[in-house]
Amino acid sequence: MGEIFSPGKLMLTSEYFAMDGALVLAVPTRLGQEFSFKEEKDGKCLVFWEAYHQNKPWLKAVIDYKNWQIVETNIPASAEFILKTLKNVQLLSQTKFKNNFTYYLTTNLQFPADYGLGSSSTLMNNLAEWAGINPFTLNTISLGGSGYDIAVAKERSAVLYQNKPEIKYEKVNFNPSFKNELIFIHLNQKQDSREGIDLYKSKNKSQKLVNEFSDLTRKILLCKELENFSELMLIHEQKISDFLEIPAVKGRFFADCPVFVKSLGAWGGDFVMSSKFDGFKDYFWGKDFNTIFEWSDIISL
């Protein structure tokens, strides 16, 4: 039995513009996804797939990979996605699903599925590491997206990431002196990122605007003071609000908040980032946003 772990991620800058080559700053989370595997040389060509959410059974599937058929499952739609992904693994790998072995594959997502910390990207990275294939290629043909979350899972580090003109990224030391002043609030819902992506793609964008987000990312990475960081976050949020022509999250939920509030990743759900102020817990709890993490609770750096 072997085991692999990939961390989740939080996207701090560039959101949708990452798809057009804007520079992204993203950080790994303490929680991620575990993957365990065992192989038996029995000539049966089967996959026994078990997926857990926070150690509780979620998906079971038996897949015949010689004929690529689902033999049995409790969630057909999810099993179809696993079948498609494993078929892609076979396509890219020199050894996996080509030797008549039976595979026992088990995953455990350590965070609630509605947190938006990367349940799919951690799965792609774990499978790629197990199969000895390129995780970005597996992600592209199985899911799509900019790929920044794969870089975080692969490097287990904060990264600066760009996907155009080609994928390039570097591990960075993002350890701001004011990190203990930052907080992360869950908005009690999982945002469908496809909706936001479709809206973004429907709008004309310029290279100049893409470059502006890259410049903001570089400035945010180098921030030494919370005041400057907060100003840049407000600028960043307003630029995306203006482009998408939808209200920023602060105006929608936290208009009277005395500090910045910034969306992280898909707008409208998942997590937002803010900073501490007198009575901040009572403020967010009073609006029924009860899941609040400090930096050291959620970020793995």
VENHU-V963056 format. One record per residue. N is the residue number from 1. RES is the residue in one small letter. PHI is phi in degrees with one decimal (none if undefined). Layout:
n=N res=RES phi=PHI
n=N res=RES phi=PHI
This chain:
n=1 res=m phi=none
n=2 res=g phi=-112.9
n=3 res=e phi=-138.3
n=4 res=i phi=-135.9
n=5 res=f phi=-130.8
n=6 res=s phi=-123.6
n=7 res=p phi=-75.9
n=8 res=g phi=-76.3
n=9 res=k phi=-146.1
n=10 res=l phi=-127.5
n=11 res=m phi=-93.1
n=12 res=l phi=-90.3
n=13 res=t phi=-140.6
n=14 res=s phi=79.8
n=15 res=e phi=30.4
n=16 res=y phi=-61.2
n=17 res=f phi=-67.5
n=18 res=a phi=-58.6
n=19 res=m phi=-68.3
n=20 res=d phi=-108.6
n=21 res=g phi=94.8
n=22 res=a phi=-68.1
n=23 res=l phi=-70.9
n=24 res=v phi=-112.7
n=25 res=l phi=-109.4
n=26 res=a phi=-136.8
n=27 res=v phi=-128.5
n=28 res=p phi=-82.6
n=29 res=t phi=-104.9
n=30 res=r phi=-63.8
n=31 res=l phi=-90.6
n=32 res=g phi=-156.7
n=33 res=q phi=-133.0
n=34 res=e phi=-92.2
n=35 res=f phi=-140.6
n=36 res=s phi=-120.9
n=37 res=f phi=-146.4
n=38 res=k phi=-145.4
n=39 res=e phi=-127.0
n=40 res=e phi=-126.7
n=41 res=k phi=-87.5
n=42 res=d phi=-123.3
n=43 res=g phi=74.7
n=44 res=k phi=-92.6
n=45 res=c phi=58.6
n=46 res=l phi=-118.7
n=47 res=v phi=-120.2
n=48 res=f phi=-102.5
n=49 res=w phi=-106.2
n=50 res=e phi=-129.4
n=51 res=a phi=-120.1
n=52 res=y phi=-116.9
n=53 res=h phi=-112.6
n=54 res=q phi=51.3
n=55 res=n phi=69.7
n=56 res=k phi=-108.1
n=57 res=p phi=-57.5
n=58 res=w phi=-126.6
n=59 res=l phi=-121.4
n=60 res=k phi=-126.3
n=61 res=a phi=-152.6
n=62 res=v phi=-115.3
n=63 res=i phi=-122.1
n=64 res=d phi=-88.6
n=65 res=y phi=-88.7
n=66 res=k phi=-73.9
n=67 res=n phi=-110.2
n=68 res=w phi=48.6
n=69 res=q phi=-131.1
n=70 res=i phi=-85.1
n=71 res=v phi=-78.3
n=72 res=e phi=-158.9
n=73 res=t phi=-165.9
n=74 res=n phi=-99.8
n=75 res=i phi=-136.2
n=76 res=p phi=-55.8
n=77 res=a phi=-63.4
n=78 res=s phi=-68.9
n=79 res=a phi=-65.1
n=80 res=e phi=-62.9
n=81 res=f phi=-65.6
n=82 res=i phi=-64.2
n=83 res=l phi=-58.7
n=84 res=k phi=-59.5
n=85 res=t phi=-66.7
n=86 res=l phi=-66.7
n=87 res=k phi=-63.6
n=88 res=n phi=-67.7
n=89 res=v phi=-59.4
n=90 res=q phi=-58.8
n=91 res=l phi=-61.4
n=92 res=l phi=-90.5
n=93 res=s phi=-89.6
n=94 res=q phi=-86.2
n=95 res=t phi=-128.9
n=96 res=k phi=-73.0
n=97 res=f phi=63.2
n=98 res=k phi=-131.5
n=99 res=n phi=-132.9
n=100 res=n phi=64.9
n=101 res=f phi=-75.3
n=102 res=t phi=-102.8
n=103 res=y phi=-112.2
n=104 res=y phi=-109.5
n=105 res=l phi=-119.8
n=106 res=t phi=-131.8
n=107 res=t phi=-119.8
n=108 res=n phi=-139.0
n=109 res=l phi=-82.2
n=110 res=q phi=-81.6
n=111 res=f phi=-117.1
n=112 res=p phi=-57.0
n=113 res=a phi=-61.3
n=114 res=d phi=-85.3
n=115 res=y phi=-77.5
n=116 res=g phi=67.7
n=117 res=l phi=-93.7
n=118 res=g phi=113.0
n=119 res=s phi=-64.4
n=120 res=s phi=-78.0
n=121 res=s phi=-66.8
n=122 res=t phi=-67.2
n=123 res=l phi=-65.3
n=124 res=m phi=-59.4
n=125 res=n phi=-68.5
n=126 res=n phi=-62.7
n=127 res=l phi=-63.7
n=128 res=a phi=-65.6
n=129 res=e phi=-65.0
n=130 res=w phi=-62.8
n=131 res=a phi=-90.4
n=132 res=g phi=67.9
n=133 res=i phi=-123.5
n=134 res=n phi=-76.2
n=135 res=p phi=-66.8
n=136 res=f phi=-67.1
n=137 res=t phi=-66.3
n=138 res=l phi=-60.3
n=139 res=n phi=-64.5
n=140 res=t phi=-62.2
n=141 res=i phi=-81.9
n=142 res=s phi=-97.6
n=143 res=l phi=-129.5
n=144 res=g phi=89.6
n=145 res=g phi=98.4
n=146 res=s phi=-75.2
n=147 res=g phi=95.8
n=148 res=y phi=-61.3
n=149 res=d phi=-68.4
n=150 res=i phi=-67.0
n=151 res=a phi=-60.3
n=152 res=v phi=-64.3
n=153 res=a phi=-63.6
n=154 res=k phi=-68.8
n=155 res=e phi=-88.6
n=156 res=r phi=53.9
n=157 res=s phi=-154.9
n=158 res=a phi=-63.2
n=159 res=v phi=-136.6
n=160 res=l phi=-101.2
n=161 res=y phi=-134.6
n=162 res=q phi=-139.9
n=163 res=n phi=-109.0
n=164 res=k phi=-137.8
n=165 res=p phi=-69.7
n=166 res=e phi=-143.4
n=167 res=i phi=-66.1
n=168 res=k phi=-148.1
n=169 res=y phi=-156.7
n=170 res=e phi=-143.5
n=171 res=k phi=-70.8
n=172 res=v phi=-131.3
n=173 res=n phi=-95.9
n=174 res=f phi=-100.3
n=175 res=n phi=-138.6
n=176 res=p phi=-62.2
n=177 res=s phi=-62.8
n=178 res=f phi=-100.1
n=179 res=k phi=-57.2
n=180 res=n phi=-74.1
n=181 res=e phi=-91.7
n=182 res=l phi=-87.9
n=183 res=i phi=-134.0
n=184 res=f phi=-129.5
n=185 res=i phi=-117.5
n=186 res=h phi=-86.4
n=187 res=l phi=-92.3
n=188 res=n phi=66.9
n=189 res=q phi=-156.2
n=190 res=k phi=-96.7
n=191 res=q phi=-82.2
n=192 res=d phi=-76.4
n=193 res=s phi=-65.2
n=194 res=r phi=-63.4
n=195 res=e phi=-62.6
n=196 res=g phi=-64.4
n=197 res=i phi=-64.6
n=198 res=d phi=-62.2
n=199 res=l phi=-63.1
n=200 res=y phi=-60.5
n=201 res=k phi=-66.4
n=202 res=s phi=-76.1
n=203 res=k phi=-106.8
n=204 res=n phi=-74.8
n=205 res=k phi=-132.2
n=206 res=s phi=-107.8
n=207 res=q phi=-63.9
n=208 res=k phi=-59.7
n=209 res=l phi=-68.5
n=210 res=v phi=-57.9
n=211 res=n phi=-64.1
n=212 res=e phi=-63.3
n=213 res=f phi=-71.3
n=214 res=s phi=-62.6
n=215 res=d phi=-63.8
n=216 res=l phi=-61.3
n=217 res=t phi=-59.3
n=218 res=r phi=-62.3
n=219 res=k phi=-67.1
n=220 res=i phi=-64.7
n=221 res=l phi=-60.2
n=222 res=l phi=-93.8
n=223 res=c phi=-59.0
n=224 res=k phi=-108.2
n=225 res=e phi=-130.0
n=226 res=l phi=-61.3
n=227 res=e phi=-60.3
n=228 res=n phi=-66.4
n=229 res=f phi=-58.8
n=230 res=s phi=-61.9
n=231 res=e phi=-60.9
n=232 res=l phi=-66.8
n=233 res=m phi=-64.6
n=234 res=l phi=-65.1
n=235 res=i phi=-62.5
n=236 res=h phi=-58.5
n=237 res=e phi=-63.2
n=238 res=q phi=-67.4
n=239 res=k phi=-61.1
n=240 res=i phi=-71.2
n=241 res=s phi=-59.5
n=242 res=d phi=-63.3
n=243 res=f phi=-69.4
n=244 res=l phi=-76.9
n=245 res=e phi=60.5
n=246 res=i phi=-132.8
n=247 res=p phi=-64.3
n=248 res=a phi=-68.6
n=249 res=v phi=-62.8
n=250 res=k phi=-64.0
n=251 res=g phi=-65.9
n=252 res=r phi=-77.2
n=253 res=f phi=-118.9
n=254 res=f phi=-134.8
n=255 res=a phi=-58.2
n=256 res=d phi=-96.7
n=257 res=c phi=-72.1
n=258 res=p phi=-79.3
n=259 res=v phi=-130.6
n=260 res=f phi=-67.7
n=261 res=v phi=-135.3
n=262 res=k phi=-126.5
n=263 res=s phi=-66.1
n=264 res=l phi=-121.1
n=265 res=g phi=82.6
n=266 res=a phi=-62.2
n=267 res=w phi=-75.2
n=268 res=g phi=107.9
n=269 res=g phi=-158.8
n=270 res=d phi=61.2
n=271 res=f phi=-102.5
n=272 res=v phi=-122.3
n=273 res=m phi=-111.8
n=274 res=s phi=-147.8
n=275 res=s phi=-134.7
n=276 res=k phi=-67.8
n=277 res=f phi=-151.7
n=278 res=d phi=-56.5
n=279 res=g phi=77.0
n=280 res=f phi=-62.9
n=281 res=k phi=-65.5
n=282 res=d phi=-62.6
n=283 res=y phi=-61.9
n=284 res=f phi=-72.1
n=285 res=w phi=-62.4
n=286 res=g phi=-64.7
n=287 res=k phi=-102.0
n=288 res=d phi=67.6
n=289 res=f phi=-104.9
n=290 res=n phi=-98.7
n=291 res=t phi=-99.7
n=292 res=i phi=-126.8
n=293 res=f phi=-115.2
n=294 res=e phi=-87.5
n=295 res=w phi=-51.2
n=296 res=s phi=-70.5
n=297 res=d phi=-74.6
n=298 res=i phi=-121.6
n=299 res=i phi=-92.9
n=300 res=s phi=-104.7
n=301 res=l phi=-138.3
